[in-house]
Amino acid sequence: MRYEATESTPLDDMVRYPESDGLHFMLNFTVSLALVIGVVLWFLGRRGRVLWLQVWSVGLVLASVAYLGAAVAGLTRGSALGL
């Protein structure tokens, strides 16, 4: 065994990911970026008359808006998910 654990960290002192602010910031940033990308792709799909790109872009925009709406309402925290 390469490393020997001499002290164990109590589970109560460890940061839980559903409760960390850094994780939620990165998720919200990623979804916001996906929203911008979806709008740009929708515009390009409209301009190029590519139906499948328009459909998938609208789906991406709707999913992003739904997640960001849930984040604003506080439904994305660990307590709302039962964690």
MARLUMSE-635388 format. One line per 5 residues: number of its first residue (from 1); for each residue x, y, z of N, C-alpha, C, O. Coordinates in nm, 4 decimals. Layout:
<recs>
NUM	X/Y/Z/X/Y/Z/X/Y/Z/X/Y/Z; ...
</recs>
This chain:
<recs>
1	0.0845/-0.1160/0.0000/0.0000/0.0000/0.0000/0.0901/0.1236/0.0000/0.1811/0.1349/0.0821; 0.0649/0.2131/-0.0897/0.1512/0.3291/-0.1075/0.1284/0.4344/0.0008/0.2244/0.4881/0.0560; 0.0040/0.4638/0.0311/-0.0273/0.5669/0.1291/-0.0999/0.5047/0.2463/-0.1857/0.4179/0.2299; -0.0641/0.5502/0.3640/-0.1305/0.5003/0.4826/-0.2107/0.6130/0.5455/-0.1581/0.7211/0.5722; -0.3350/0.5871/0.5681/-0.4218/0.6876/0.6286/-0.4003/0.6859/0.7792/-0.4308/0.5873/0.8463
6	-0.3483/0.7947/0.8309/-0.3244/0.8015/0.9749/-0.4422/0.8650/1.0472/-0.4750/0.8273/1.1597; -0.5046/0.9605/0.9823/-0.6215/1.0243/1.0422/-0.7352/1.0196/0.9427/-0.7164/1.0443/0.8236; -0.8502/0.9887/0.9909/-0.9660/0.9877/0.9020/-1.0472/1.1147/0.9242/-1.0609/1.1634/1.0364; -1.0997/1.1659/0.8160/-1.1825/1.2856/0.8231/-1.3256/1.2447/0.8537/-1.3812/1.1584/0.7857; -1.3857/1.3052/0.9544/-1.5264/1.2716/0.9824/-1.6161/1.3096/0.8643/-1.5937/1.4111/0.7984
11	-1.7146/1.2295/0.8393/-1.8034/1.2535/0.7263/-1.8802/1.3844/0.7393/-1.9178/1.4446/0.6387; -1.9032/1.4278/0.8602/-1.9764/1.5535/0.8785/-1.8940/1.6746/0.8366/-1.9508/1.7778/0.8007; -1.7606/1.6641/0.8405/-1.6737/1.7755/0.8037/-1.6474/1.7832/0.6542/-1.5979/1.8849/0.6057; -1.6793/1.6787/0.5812/-1.6538/1.6772/0.4376/-1.7600/1.7576/0.3636/-1.8756/1.7633/0.4055; -1.7194/1.8196/0.2530/-1.8130/1.8979/0.1720/-1.8928/1.8030/0.0844/-1.8361/1.7210/0.0122
16	-2.0234/1.8147/0.0910/-2.1098/1.7329/0.0051/-2.1353/1.8107/-0.1232/-2.1715/1.9282/-0.1188; -2.1167/1.7457/-0.2367/-2.1295/1.8154/-0.3638/-2.2669/1.8768/-0.3882/-2.2728/1.9881/-0.4405; -2.3777/1.8112/-0.3537/-2.5068/1.8772/-0.3775/-2.5251/2.0055/-0.2969/-2.6098/2.0884/-0.3302; -2.4466/2.0216/-0.1918/-2.4611/2.1393/-0.1072/-2.3534/2.2447/-0.1324/-2.3556/2.3505/-0.0693; -2.2591/2.2181/-0.2231/-2.1500/2.3130/-0.2445/-2.1921/2.4214/-0.3437/-2.2626/2.3952/-0.4411
21	-2.1474/2.5424/-0.3164/-2.1809/2.6552/-0.4031/-2.1020/2.6509/-0.5334/-2.1514/2.6947/-0.6373; -1.9800/2.5984/-0.5287/-1.8979/2.5911/-0.6498/-1.9593/2.5030/-0.7564/-1.9552/2.5359/-0.8749; -2.0162/2.3915/-0.7147/-2.0802/2.3014/-0.8103/-2.2000/2.3682/-0.8761/-2.2178/2.3579/-0.9975; -2.2807/2.4352/-0.7988/-2.3997/2.4988/-0.8546/-2.3636/2.6172/-0.9440/-2.4321/2.6441/-1.0427; -2.2565/2.6874/-0.9094/-2.2115/2.7956/-0.9971/-2.1692/2.7392/-1.1319/-2.2066/2.7936/-1.2358
26	-2.0919/2.6309/-1.1318/-2.0437/2.5731/-1.2574/-2.1597/2.5152/-1.3390/-2.1609/2.5274/-1.4615; -2.2565/2.4527/-1.2727/-2.3729/2.4015/-1.3453/-2.4533/2.5154/-1.4071/-2.4953/2.5063/-1.5225; -2.4746/2.6213/-1.3320/-2.5494/2.7356/-1.3853/-2.4736/2.8031/-1.4983/-2.5346/2.8463/-1.5961; -2.3415/2.8130/-1.4869/-2.2610/2.8700/-1.5936/-2.2686/2.7839/-1.7191/-2.2822/2.8364/-1.8296; -2.2599/2.6528/-1.7030/-2.2659/2.5614/-1.8174/-2.4006/2.5701/-1.8870/-2.4067/2.5731/-2.0100
31	-2.5080/2.5743/-1.8104/-2.6415/2.5825/-1.8692/-2.6624/2.7191/-1.9347/-2.7279/2.7280/-2.0385; -2.6082/2.8241/-1.8763/-2.6179/2.9568/-1.9394/-2.5422/2.9590/-2.0716/-2.5889/3.0167/-2.1698; -2.4267/2.8969/-2.0735/-2.3500/2.8867/-2.1968/-2.4259/2.8048/-2.3013/-2.4254/2.8395/-2.4194; -2.4909/2.6964/-2.2586/-2.5713/2.6152/-2.3507/-2.6888/2.6955/-2.4056/-2.7278/2.6773/-2.5210; -2.7450/2.7836/-2.3245/-2.8540/2.8697/-2.3709/-2.8063/2.9626/-2.4822/-2.8741/2.9789/-2.5836
36	-2.6905/3.0228/-2.4626/-2.6355/3.1126/-2.5647/-2.6026/3.0339/-2.6921/-2.6324/3.0787/-2.8028; -2.5418/2.9184/-2.6757/-2.5086/2.8351/-2.7915/-2.6350/2.7919/-2.8645/-2.6377/2.7903/-2.9876; -2.7405/2.7566/-2.7897/-2.8661/2.7172/-2.8513/-2.9284/2.8283/-2.9331/-2.9815/2.8042/-3.0415; -2.9223/2.9502/-2.8814/-2.9780/3.0635/-2.9558/-2.8973/3.0893/-3.0827/-2.9546/3.1160/-3.1883; -2.7655/3.0814/-3.0728/-2.6809/3.1026/-3.1905/-2.7052/2.9934/-3.2945/-2.7163/3.0226/-3.4136
41	-2.7135/2.8693/-3.2507/-2.7386/2.7601/-3.3449/-2.8775/2.7698/-3.4066/-2.8963/2.7357/-3.5234; -2.9749/2.8163/-3.3286/-3.1091/2.8340/-3.3847/-3.1060/2.9401/-3.4942/-3.1661/2.9227/-3.6001; -3.0355/3.0503/-3.4679/-3.0238/3.1560/-3.5684/-2.9555/3.1022/-3.6946/-3.0000/3.1294/-3.8061; -2.8484/3.0267/-3.6766/-2.7786/2.9704/-3.7928/-2.8649/2.8688/-3.8671/-2.8603/2.8604/-3.9899; -2.9431/2.7923/-3.7924/-3.0347/2.6982/-3.8563/-3.1438/2.7676/-3.9348/-3.1822/2.7220/-4.0425
46	-3.1938/2.8778/-3.8813/-3.2953/2.9563/-3.9546/-3.2356/3.0177/-4.0799/-3.2967/3.0163/-4.1868; -3.1169/3.0710/-4.0656/-3.0534/3.1363/-4.1794/-3.0170/3.0364/-4.2890/-3.0293/3.0666/-4.4076; -2.9723/2.9177/-4.2492/-2.9342/2.8164/-4.3468/-3.0475/2.7240/-4.3869/-3.0300/2.6347/-4.4698; -3.1642/2.7462/-4.3274/-3.2830/2.6644/-4.3552/-3.2570/2.5156/-4.3311/-3.2895/2.4309/-4.4143; -3.1975/2.4860/-4.2149/-3.1691/2.3486/-4.1742/-3.2667/2.3140/-4.0617/-3.2517/2.3604/-3.9486
51	-3.3668/2.2318/-4.0944/-3.4751/2.2050/-4.0009/-3.4276/2.1313/-3.8759/-3.4674/2.1666/-3.7648; -3.3433/2.0295/-3.8924/-3.3022/1.9522/-3.7750/-3.2218/2.0372/-3.6783/-3.2310/2.0171/-3.5572; -3.1428/2.1319/-3.7286/-3.0657/2.2195/-3.6412/-3.1579/2.3141/-3.5645/-3.1335/2.3440/-3.4476; -3.2614/2.3599/-3.6291/-3.3576/2.4465/-3.5616/-3.4295/2.3714/-3.4497/-3.4470/2.4237/-3.3397; -3.4708/2.2481/-3.4793/-3.5451/2.1688/-3.3805/-3.4579/2.1377/-3.2590/-3.5017/2.1563/-3.1455
56	-3.3359/2.0908/-3.2812/-3.2477/2.0573/-3.1702/-3.2065/2.1818/-3.0921/-3.1886/2.1756/-2.9704; -3.1915/2.2937/-3.1604/-3.1556/2.4177/-3.0922/-3.2687/2.4661/-3.0026/-3.2448/2.5114/-2.8907; -3.3905/2.4565/-3.0512/-3.5052/2.4943/-2.9682/-3.5146/2.4028/-2.8466/-3.5458/2.4489/-2.7368; -3.4880/2.2743/-2.8650/-3.4867/2.1816/-2.7519/-3.3805/2.2181/-2.6494/-3.4056/2.2123/-2.5291; -3.2614/2.2560/-2.6965/-3.1542/2.2975/-2.6068/-3.1916/2.4250/-2.5319/-3.1649/2.4371/-2.4123
61	-3.2527/2.5191/-2.6015/-3.2942/2.6437/-2.5377/-3.4022/2.6163/-2.4329/-3.3958/2.6708/-2.3228; -3.4999/2.5337/-2.4650/-3.6060/2.5025/-2.3687/-3.5527/2.4304/-2.2448/-3.5919/2.4617/-2.1324; -3.4632/2.3340/-2.2662/-3.4051/2.2631/-2.1523/-3.3214/2.3569/-2.0659/-3.3241/2.3473/-1.9433; -3.2478/2.4467/-2.1287/-3.1659/2.5421/-2.0534/-3.2524/2.6382/-1.9732/-3.2236/2.6658/-1.8567; -3.3579/2.6889/-2.0349/-3.4481/2.7802/-1.9652/-3.5179/2.7082/-1.8497/-3.5363/2.7663/-1.7427
66	-3.5564/2.5830/-1.8705/-3.6216/2.5068/-1.7638/-3.5266/2.4854/-1.6455/-3.5667/2.5005/-1.5301; -3.4008/2.4503/-1.6743/-3.3059/2.4300/-1.5646/-3.2764/2.5607/-1.4919/-3.2746/2.5643/-1.3689; -3.2532/2.6676/-1.5671/-3.2251/2.7952/-1.5019/-3.3451/2.8452/-1.4213/-3.3281/2.9065/-1.3159; -3.4661/2.8191/-1.4710/-3.5858/2.8538/-1.3942/-3.5943/2.7745/-1.2645/-3.6325/2.8279/-1.1604; -3.5587/2.6473/-1.2715/-3.5571/2.5654/-1.1500/-3.4482/2.6117/-1.0541/-3.4667/2.6073/-0.9324
71	-3.3352/2.6559/-1.1079/-3.2271/2.7048/-1.0220/-3.2682/2.8341/-0.9515/-3.2368/2.8535/-0.8340; -3.3379/2.9219/-1.0227/-3.3848/3.0461/-0.9607/-3.4885/3.0165/-0.8524/-3.4919/3.0832/-0.7490; -3.5729/2.9161/-0.8770/-3.6760/2.8791/-0.7793/-3.6190/2.7990/-0.6627/-3.6899/2.7724/-0.5656; -3.4912/2.7602/-0.6710/-3.4286/2.6855/-0.5624/-3.4556/2.5368/-0.5655/-3.4392/2.4692/-0.4639; -3.4963/2.4848/-0.6788/-3.5290/2.3428/-0.6882/-3.4095/2.2546/-0.7249/-3.4243/2.1328/-0.7350
76	-3.2925/2.3134/-0.7449/-3.1770/2.2340/-0.7841/-3.0844/2.2033/-0.6671/-2.9829/2.1361/-0.6858; -3.1154/2.2490/-0.5511/-3.0336/2.2200/-0.4328/-3.0594/2.0780/-0.3859/-3.1610/2.0177/-0.4204; -2.9680/2.0254/-0.3079/-2.9767/1.8877/-0.2601/-3.0990/1.8614/-0.1740/-3.1522/1.7504/-0.1758; -3.1449/1.9602/-0.0987/-3.2596/1.9392/-0.0114/-3.3875/1.9154/-0.0904/-3.4755/1.8420/-0.0456; -3.3982/1.9773/-0.2080/-3.5182/1.9573/-0.2891/-3.5183/1.8192/-0.3541/-3.6241/1.7663/-0.3879
81	-3.3989/1.7606/-0.3715/-3.3892/1.6288/-0.4323/-3.3918/1.5170/-0.3287/-3.3865/1.3992/-0.3640; -3.3999/1.5528/-0.2037/-3.4044/1.4518/-0.0988/-3.2668/1.3994/-0.0614/-3.2564/1.2916/-0.0029; -3.1610/1.4729/-0.0938/-3.0245/1.4285/-0.0611/-2.9803/1.4833/0.0721/-2.8685/1.4564/0.1159
</recs>
